[in-house]
Structure formats: C-alpha cells, structure tokens
C-alpha cells in the first residue's frame, strides 16, 4: 500500500530525478507515443520554418519524405529550391497558423474560395496573396498565377488524400486576414505584395480555443478523406520576428508560444493518433537554450538541430534506438550551417520590407 499518491511513481515524473539530476544534453522527455513511423510511410510536413529541419532530416535518414508537388522535368535543383519545391511536401510556403492550415485544406477541396484573388508588387509583377514569395520573380499575369494556384491546390489534395503521417509545427498566433471573408494571409499586405489598407485587412491574434479548434477541425476533415492518417504536432522554438501587439516583443513571444503549447496539448488529448514532439520544450529549457540557439537567439545551432533530431528519430522511428535501418547522422558543423542557411522563413520578409 503506497503511503501517498506519489510514492510509486517512476523517475520521469519527478523534476529532481528527470531534469535536475541529469546533464541538460541527456534530458529526453518522450516517454510513450501512440505510433511509430516506418521507412515506407509517406511523411508530409507543413507549418513554420522549423518544420523544414525535420523535412531535411527525414530525407537524409532514409525515410519516405512525401513530395506531392514536384518540379517540372528539366528544372535544375537550384531553381527548384529557389521556387519552393521540396521545402515542404507542397509549395505552400510556411503555414504559420492553424487557421491558415484549415483554410488551405478547404481551398484545396473547394469548400472555401477567398474573395482576395491576387496582389500586385511595386515592380508590376503578380503574386498569390496566400504564398506571395513562392515565385521569386513573380508572375507575368493574373492568369499565370491562377494556373499555378490550381496546379498547387491539386497537389495539396493529393497529398492529404494519400499521406500516412502529417507532421505540423505550430509557429505563430499573430496573423493578418482579409476582412470581408476572414481569409488568413501568410504575410501582412505590403510586405511581399499588395498594399496595406486598414479598410480591407485586419490584424488577428488567435487564442488557445482558436488554435486548438482550427486544428481539430482540420484533423476531422483530413480523416474524413484519409482515415488512416496519423499526425505529429510540435511547437516551433524559433521566436517571433516582430509583434503587432503594443508591448515588448519578448512578452508577445512568451504569450504566443504559451498559447501554442497549450493548444498542442489540447489537440493531442482530444483525438487518437496525434503525437506531440517536444522540440520546443527541449530547446527552450534554461540550460539548453544558452547552448542550442545561435547569436541571433532565433535560429538553432547545428548542434541544437542535431540534439532535437536525435530525440525525434530515437522515438518516432519504427524500432527506435535499436533500429539498424535508421541512419543516425554524425554532426558535420560546416554542412549543418550551410543547410541551416537554406531554411526559408517567409516571416523574415517583415524586416526586409
């Protein structure tokens, strides 16, 4: 008979034994998961720019990283990368909010058609308001942009219908939307196209109920057309680059990440086969944060990325640490630094605008 409800709990339930009693690099907070990923599973990714690290490592480690939208035949690797092919499973760019994800699904399946059609850049080129940086040189005409959009949404439909695992990183709560129908934008108007007009656009900062509700609505719609789909969520440890809320950016970042972290906990408890990957928890833990962030305090160092990826593959890979099929890559700092430089964060356009 236990003397109290805590007497027989395992070590990982106690801070002193599972955190304070270990060196920071040895902390591994994953205890159990609802599923594992096999080498043949089609794994698709989306979310904030941190998800790109996972996408790259999946490819390098021998997994089936699902790319539903592939470059045209004959396109060079450099051009394909510049035009967003392979960055995610489709060319949607960063999906910073769960409302953006939900609306992407609805647009792909024809249940939502935003009133906002196109933006014009100062150089006269046309861009898609929902992925304004996907074509670095812009489109020559609205017709060309629409044709590209239709091709893209067809690929998104295929991806959702046929993926096995969808890995999504929660990135931001702050966003901009078109007032008339609530269409959420990737970037504020005027940053990478269009013009800022307070009569047409509004700032929106989602709360926990918004983030969780939108994501669960997405999950239910996804499983209506793909019942076998499994989902991995994470919260990006990359801080926000700017805030529209009239307060210090540090406070806004803390509030935003807290909302996202709580929402991720809510959704993983609300549906089966939604696993939470604690990248945010590991990276932002005090002793780790000082070592795993670069000088910008936004990007992770190569060692930081590798530390997070090690935990991911130790647990999510079928067979776990004992799996001989998984390629556990050694840290090549020069290579990792070059790869990190390729990470596409559309949000950074805010500072360049």
Secondary structure, 3 states (H helix, E strand, C coil): CCCCCCCCCCHHHCHHHHHHCCCHHHCCCCCCCCCCECCCCCEEEEECCCHHHHHHHHHHCCCCECCCCCCCCCCCHHHHHHCCECCECCCCCCCCCHHHHHHHHHHHCCCCCCCCCCEECCCCCEECCCCCCCCCCCECCHHHHHHHHHHHHHHHHHHHHHCCEEEEEECCCEEEEECCCCCEECCCCCCCCCCCCCCCEEEEECCHHHHHHHHHHHHHHHHHHCCCCEEEEEECCCCCCCCCCCCCHHHHHHHHHHHHHHHHHHHHHHCCCEEECCHHHHHHCHHHHHHHECCCCCCECHHHHHHHHHHHHHHHECCHHHCCCCCCCCCCHHHHHHHHCCCCCHHHHHHHC
